[in-house]
Amino acid sequence: MISEYSGKDNQLWKIEQTYHGLYKIVNKQLSNLFLSVNNIAENENVFLLDSNKDLTFGWNLLEVCEQKQEAFKKHTIPCTIEAEDFDTGCPGDAYYDKNDANEGGEYRIKEGVDIEKCSAGGYNVGWISKGEFLSYTVTVNKSATYQISFYVASPFDNGNLHLECDGENITGIISIPNTSGFQKWDVIKKILKLDAGEHIIKLVFDSDNFNVDKMVFEKIE
């Protein structure tokens, strides 16, 4: 805001698309006036500029998400967590995918995570790109040592992922073997300790070109 709104037409604004996904915020009554800002920060005011005298520019407008991150399904470890049953919530919190399209077109269309039908039954996450991740709200039934089995598939040799718990890398980099196909499944096992209670488990993809079906958590006696 640059001032309190008094109901005058010259205080009304519209967003105009310009180029390369950018926008201008221009005055509805006086089309030569537009809004600018030096810094995006709390308590920072916008500036009123005149296109007849000042250089115009474009805004990059981002959608604000206020959805609370919550479990899509209840996961009480020891259990099996299907990759596609990641938390509901905002992109960047509950999950991150490099585009908004579900390339597989299955199961959860609106989130944009790439899900397809799995040859082993149910669904799997595919079209994986480096930097993407999936988060899962879990409850660990008992502090103990657990074996985690990752069900993965890839026709390439360079796949990598890791698992985080409450922001801490708990597995290190896990290499994905060449299984001779995106629907030819193999199992990678990792042993680690988990503390009882509620946690956020994050499956992080450190490379491209592999699929994930599920994670199986088993308590080691």
Buried (B, 14 or more C-beta within 10 A) or exposed (E): EEEEEEEEEEBEBEEBEEEEEEBBBBBEEEEEBBBBEEEEEEEEEEEBBEEEEBEEEBBEEEEEEEEEBEBBBEBEBBBBBBBBBBBBBBBEBBBBBEEEEBBBEBBBEEBBBBBBBBBBEBBBBBBBBEEBBBBBBBBBBEEBEBBBBBBBBBBBEEBBBBBBBEEEEBBEEBEBBBBEEBBBBBEBEBEBEBEEEEBBBBBBBBBBBBBBBBBBBBBEE
